Amino acid sequence: MNEDFSKNLRKLRLEKKLTQEQVAEKLGVSAQSVSRWETGATFPDVMMLPEISGLYGVLVDDLFKKDTEGYGNLARRLVAEFEVHYKNEDYMAAVSEYERMIKEGSMDAEDYRGYAWLHARMLQISKKRAMECIDKALELSKDDPEYYYSLKETRVWIFAGEVGEGRRCIEEQLQAVKDNPENVQELVCLGWAYYWAKQYEECYRLAKDAIVRFPEEPDLYNLAGDACRELKKYEEAFAYWEKHAGFETGELSSVYSIADCSEELGDYERAYETFMKLVDIAIKDGCDVTAQWPLRRAEGCKAKMEKKE
């Protein structure tokens, strides 16, 4: 018998202010069994170790360490493990334990604070990892300009919209435009940097000026439409989106915007017709799953029209 194991069982039980009888009841064994474990006379069934460790708020490995300290509950111990290694599996284990505690109603204020910290820290890690991945994708696609700039727009969204580095992203794109003044895609990326940084006036100004220089670039019309929506210039927004949707490249993002904005403004009939158009396009392309989202939105608009009647 591992001497540290038996000592830890007693120490952790006393920290929890539990009697051997209470532990026995929780584990579904006899008090005599708990006593024999703590004296080192016998060893519990290995299948019970996760249950024992969970009861005492530690990991199974902790039961065998010298002078193991309790953490109040298993969730706090899992958070401590995540804080050391920042492994995804530790994060998921902690989330699972917190969710179990929420369902049983055993969370206190300290637990909710720990749960908040866990998500906030993982959010930071995820954002950093997202930037690393998109930068690697850009590096691997330098020989494919069309795909490269599609990825760069994604990078701008992550950098300015999600990571919260709007000013830095704008500065980078201003330099990129300065270095490549005739590259319309760099202008588009600068426009999206303004957009995701919520500088909608600058975004709109840039898009309008760029359309004069590059009238055949579809992305500029989508950019202008989205900026107008945020500025509540709805007529102009629809005009730009319709222009964008009319390009032979089959641009659909503006069609979604037309439908969504129409619903937002209470024009449910137009929204319904536009969502159904998207449904028809998806089905025609053999994308039945993709068709489900606009179909649900169309049905919602239809219900609102019927309610108004």
N, C-alpha and C positions, 0 to 999 in steps of 0.2 A: 504493500500500500504506500502511495506517495504521501509522505508526512505533510508536505505543504498543502496538499489537497484537503486533507481532513481538517487542518488548522484553518484553512480558508473558509470551509463550510461553516464552521462554528463562528468565526469572526464576522462573516457576511450576514449570518442569521441574526447575530446580536446587533449589528449595525441597523438591520431592518426592524429590530425590536420584535422579533417573532419567537415564539416558543417552538420547541421541537414538535409539539402536537399540531400547531398551526401549519408548520412547514409540511408535516406529514399529510394533513388534510388537503393542502393545495396540490401536493404531488400525487396524491392517491396511494400513499404507502402507509406503513405503520410507523408510529413514533419510535419504536424500537429500532427500525431500519435506519431512521435519521440519526439516532444516537450511535449506532454501530458505525455509520459512515464517519461521523465526527470524531470518533475515537480511533479510527483506522482499523477497526476489526473486520469490516467488509467494505466492498466497493460497489457503488450502484451500477445497475445495468447501463452500458454505454449509451443506449438509446434514450436514457433519461437525462443525459448531461445537458443537452440544449434546454430542456425544461428547467433544470436546476439553475443553469446560468442565467436564463431569462428571469426567473424568480428573483435572483439576487442582483440583477442589473449589470451583469458582466458577460464577457465572451467565454466560451468553453475553455479556451487556452488560459484565460485568467485564473481559472480554478486551480491550475497547477503551478502558478507562479508564486514566488516568495512574497509574502506580505501584500497580497492583492487588495486594492482599494475598491470599494463599491462606488457606483455612480448614481445612486438613487433609482434609476431604472435602465433598462437595456437601451432605450433610444438615446439617452445621454452618453452611454458608453460607445454606441455606434457613431455618434457625432464626433466623439473624441478620436476614434479610430480614423474617421474621414479627415479630420483636421491634420492628422499626422501624414497620411499617405495620399489624400485626394484621389482615391480610386472610385471609379463609377460604381463598382459593386458595393462599396461601403456606403455611398450615397443612397443607392436604391434600398439597401437593407435598412438604413435609418428611416427613410421615407415610409417603407412598409410597416415598420414598428410604430411610427407616429400615427399612421392612418389606423392601425389596429387600436391604438390607445384612444383616438378620437371617437371611434365607433363605440367603444365601451365606456366612454365618458370619464376617463381617468387622467386627462391632461390638466395640468395646472399652469399658472402664468409662466413659470420658468420653462416648462416644456414647450409652450407656444413660442417663447422667445428663442429657444434652441431650434425649433422647427423653422422659424423665420430666418435665423442666421444660416441654417443649412441651405435653404433655397437661395438666399442672397449670395452666398459664397459660390454655390454651383453656377449661378447666373454669371458671375464674374469669370469663372473658369470656362464656361461655355462660350461666352463672347470672345475671349482670348483665343480659344480653339477655333472658333468660326473664322476669325481673321487669319489665323495660320493656314487653315484649309483653303480659303478663297485665294490667298496669295500663292499657295502652291498650285492651285488650279490655273491661275493666270500665268504662272511660270511655265506650265506644261502646254499652254495653248497659244504661245506667241506666234506660231506659224499658221494660225487660223484666225485672221483678223476679225471676221464676223463673230465667231464664237468668243474671241478674246474680249471684245467690247460688250458683249452680252454679259460675260462674267464680271467685267469691270463695273457695269451698272449694279450688279448684285453686290459687289464690294462696297460701292457708294452707299447702298441701302443699309448694309450691315454697319459700316463705319459711322455714317452720319445719323441713320435712323435708329439703330439698335444699340450700338456701343456708346453713343452719345458724344462722338468726337466730330460734331458738325463743322466747327470752325477749322479744325485741322484738315478735315476732308476737303473743305472749300479751298483752303490754301494750296493743297496738293493739286487740285484740279485747275486752279487758276494758273499754276506753274505749267501744268501739262498743256493747257490751251496756249499759253505764251510760247512754249517750245514747239507746238504744232498748230499754228493759227488756222490752217486750212483743213484740219481734221475735224469734220463735223461731229464725229463720235465723241471726241474729247469735250466738245461743247455740250453735247447731250448729257454726258456724265457730270459736267459742271452744273448744268441745270438741275439734275436730280440731287446733286449735293445741296444746292440751295433749297430744293423742295423738302428733302428729309431733315434739313436743319430748320425747317419751318420759316424760311425766308421767302415767302411766296411772292412778294412783289418783285424781288430780284430774279426769281425763277421765271416769272411771267415776262419781265422785261427782256431777259436773255432769250427766251423762246421766241418772242415776237421779232427781235432783231435778227436772230439766226434764221428764221423762216424767210426773211427777205433775202438773205444770202444763199440759203440752201432750201429752196421751196419744194424740192423733191425728196426731202428727208422725212419719212413718216414719223419717226420718234419725236420730232420737234412738236408735231401737232398733238400727240398724246401728252407730252409734257405741258404744253400750253393749256390744254383742256383741264388737266388735273390741277394746275395752279389756279386757273379761273374758278374752279369749284371751291377751292379753299378761300378764295377772295369773294365768294358769293356772286360772281359774274356768270350766272348760269347760262344765259343765252349764248355768250361767247364760248363757254365750256362745251355746250352741245355742238356748236358749229365746228370747233376744233376736233372734237371726237368723231363727228361724222366725216370730216375730211380724212382723219386718220384711218377710220374704218373702210374708207373708199379706195385705199391703195390696193393694187393688185397683189400685194404680198399677203393679203388676207389677214389683216390685223384684227384681233378679237378683243384685246384688252380694253379698247375704247367702247366696244359694244357692251361689255360688262359694266363699264363706267356709266354709259347712257342708261342702262337698265337700273342700276343701283341708285343713281342720282334721281332718276324719275320717281322711283319709289320713295326716296327720302323727301321729295318735294310734294308727294301726294298725288302724282300723276300715275295712278295705278294701272290705267288702261295701257298707256305707253310702256310702262315697266313690264306689264304682263306680256305684251306683244314682243318686246325685245328679249325677255328671258326665254320665251318660246322659240324665238329665232335661234338662240344659242342652243336650245335643246335639239332642234332640228339639225343644226350643224354637227353637233356631237354625235347624234345617231347616224347621220349620213357618213361620218368618218369612222363609224364602228366603235365609238367610245361610249358605250351604254352607261358605264359607271360615271364618267365625266358628266353625262347628261342629268344625273340625279340632282346635283346641286342647283342648277338653274331651274329645273323642274319644281323643286321644293319652293324656290323663291317665286316662281310664277303662280303656283297654287296659293301661296300666301297673299299675293297681290289680288288674285281672283276673289279670295275670301273677303278682302278689304273692300273690293268693289261691290260685292253683294251686300255687305254690311251697310255701305253708304246708301244703297238703294232702299 
